[in-house]
């Protein structure tokens, strides 16, 4: 298993720093809303590099640590406590105590319980480090670690009732198996996988000269900005392209680019290193891509564009649906009939029309087929965390 699969949180809290955005929310403490102000911090002060259990910071039971590396320089920011099964056991013991009948957290009403949740959301948005935020001990516990140890312990633990996972298909399988072999815990998966929108499609050359011109123009418009992107600090508003999360992903993307060339796709621009240090890659645009090519079937999670030709809408829908994945799709058109057809036809959990990667807290997000099970956000996102109970009471006399 990959360390990214279970410990994304350590990158989130330790490798970014900006002035937090304060938003007014219903149920939160009254305060004025302000706009987010991003400010780079080249030397962030590290406050939390231990395990957080029962509202206290602890070293790992094993005393082991692992490095958090800055992807912009490749240098180590700090060492973080490496949790394993013993640490997971301690965290779950604290969590069970915090949620037992009669505990302060179980007795709190919904409005009072919502306030620390909103405060926690504000702290996360601002990358603040102290996450207790008014919760009783044991309600919030954080155990950084690696998949084969901390992750596997969580997935197979009898005291875990629900696991939410975002990561690779392979690890998703392992979590499902672990859940089935333990206590049949509920599992929702949103594997970060390829989907019907992972292909950048253009109109195919056809007998009509206008279609050939359209395709040529599409390719030219795709290549031009990719030849001179502004690559750099994500906190700089002028930056158009950031960097890869770590060395593993950096090398994986370069491998995808190499496989595209070897399998016959035409590299139109980019594909090399974009900086002397750090995990920056020049955006790569491939033309003449066939459906069988690896980069057309798998999501690279990097600056790699694949242009495929099609002749009819029905053809492109069939080709897009001929995949075991289906997370999201997007269509750009001025024709409302095409927009309606193409929003219904793809086997994808989300379809964007004339926009891309637009998310809202009220809009469920999740995939079809092997792109996950369950949904995040919206009312649907709460269903996996709730149980339905039926209570039938016999009354001595009916008066209605």
Secondary structure, DSSP 8 states (H G I E B T S, - for coil): --HHHHHHHHHHHHS---B------TTS--------B----TT------SEEETTEEE--TT--EEEEE-TTT--EEEEEE-B-HHHHHHHHHHHHHHHSTT-HHHHS-HHHHHHHHHHHHHHHHTT-S---TT--TTSS-B--B-IIIIIHHHHH-TT--EEEE-S-HHHHHHHHHHHHHTT--EEEE------TTSSEEEE---SSHHHHHHHHHHHHHHHHHHHS--BS-TTSTT--B---SSHHHHHHHHHHHHHHHHTT-EEEE--SBSSSSSS-B--EEEES--TTSHHHHS---SSEEEEEEES-HHHHHHHHHSSSEESEEEE--S-HHHHHHHHHHS--SEEEES--S---TTS-B--EETT-BS-BSHHHHHHTT----------SS---
